[in-house]
Amino acid sequence: MAGNRTITCPPPFLASSGFTDGGWTTTCCLPCPMTDWAYPDSFHTLSLGAGWVAVVSTICCVFLLLSWAVLPVDKTYRHYLSICLTTAVLFMNLGFVIPLAAQPEMCYDAITPNSMHTSSTCAASGVFLIVGGWAGVLWVFLRSLSLHLQICWQFVVGRNFMWFSQAAGWGIPIIGIVMALVFSGMSFRFGTTCHINHKNSLADLWIPLLVFAGLTIIIQFATFGYCIKVYLASLADNTASTENSNLPSYTNSIRTMTPRQAYRRVRRVIQLQWRGIVIVLIIITDVVFFSIVFVFQDNTVESVKNNPALATPWITCLAVAKGDKTKCLNEAGPMVVPMATVGAVLILLAINGIWLVLLLGRWSMVTGWVDLVRSSPERSKREFVSVDARLDDLKKDTRSYEMLSRDSGKTMDESVTPSVVTPITPTYKSPLRSPTGNRDSSGNVMNNDGRRTPDYFGHTVRYHTPARSFSSPRPPQASSPQPQPVTWDARETYARPAAAYPDEDDYVNPLGMNRI
């Protein structure tokens, strides 16, 4: 097929003359996009389905981020490792959602696909996909490292680790996307989402990505190995001190813990972090699977370009069948990744947000949003109530009476000096007079029938203020005039007036007051 440019290309191939770039051969080129000829028509349905799964995943990520931002921490239990990982997965999902919404044209001309220089949709989707992949790998690595330090080394991660995580979790992905854009570039090579070109892609993307993924797997399995070791050691620990206590012999000594105590501490950490462990395993599996599949695809395409004889059976079949690809799909199989594998990669990448909301989300987030929606109308109604109306409601409330000044009728928070309130004078005598009669040596009253009646009202008890009393109100200072004691007007209370007992003969026996 190579040779003179004047030859006529059999369908479906097109002559390269008149186009801006070359294609598969020096003369005849396969029409763009290649996936339309190497895969059945159901490939578009598979790609569209993965895009809609990514839409659902994006909604889940947005729900988590809004819940962490708006709801109180006791409803969400938010943590910066979870927030940043969810943001990374959101970026990865946008790499699928943007092409689904924009419906971009994948081809620049009949034989040339669009690239990041000719299509803004290609540039946006490719950047979000690479940044999300890089950030996802880095944040699961940091999460795995944090868990390893806590379990295996008893290291309490704090603010320094947080700042290190922020610098590494976002700094390295920024460096990675810059290197990918400068040294490789992106184009529509596989479906409606832009992917990195094969040139220099191993050095600036795939190898560094797989290195961090491998470190995460090593750290995770090292943590699992330590947990198994602690568990086996706890089975052989039968010391009495271990059976009686869950704690080490003293608080600051973690190294002196017995195997059973160490196992209980590790079990507690795993019970709190098992969701994060599952998320780490899921995302690392997705990224490793994605990387291996696309590296294999790149190597296959490059081998065909370097050795066109590998594609001869497929090209011959297309030429003989006059462009009927359904008759040549078997010959195209050795040169492309199986569609089932491609579908698994796309679905696994698009479903990560759903995994996040299932593992990191809590039912308290839903109840928190319900409470927030229900309380919003009540809050808005209170905001439009006038100040005078609130003062009227305050005056109607009997509990607010003590907040009012008796002289001015204004509230205590206004600039009016309240009346001085003094305690009831201890020299006041109760209207319930003490019974008269003979008294014994203990002060009890001797009745006519010989019974002794305690004198409940004859004694006056003085109140002695403690030396270190900080209670208020206090009596005015010496510089201010001494206030007059407030007399007790029986009409202001519900007590019986003093005139109820005009003379000493109206004696009330305290022991017989409740008799009918």
TAWOCOR-V513251 format. One record per pair of residues at least 12 apart in sequence whose C-alpha atoms are under 6 Angstrom apart, sorted by the first residue. I is the first residue (numbers start at 1). J is the second residue. If there is no record, write none. Layout:
BEGIN
i: [I I]
j: [J J]
END
This chain:
BEGIN
i: [2 2 5 9 10 11 11 12 13 13 13 14 14 15 15 16 31 31 32 32 37 38 50 50 51 51 53 54 54 57 57 57 58 60 60 61 61 75 75 76 85 88 88 88 89 91 91 92 92 92 93 95 95 95 106 113 114 114 115 115 116 116 122 126 126 131 134 135 138 139 140 141 148 179 180 184 184 184 185 230 231 233 234 234 246 275 290 300 314 314 405 431 434 434]
j: [26 27 27 28 319 322 323 323 28 29 30 28 29 27 28 28 110 111 110 111 325 332 346 347 96 97 350 93 350 351 353 354 90 353 357 90 353 364 365 365 139 132 135 136 132 128 132 128 129 132 350 125 128 129 188 188 187 188 186 187 186 187 194 194 195 173 173 173 169 169 280 216 223 204 204 197 199 200 197 263 263 259 259 260 261 359 345 335 331 332 418 498 457 458]
END
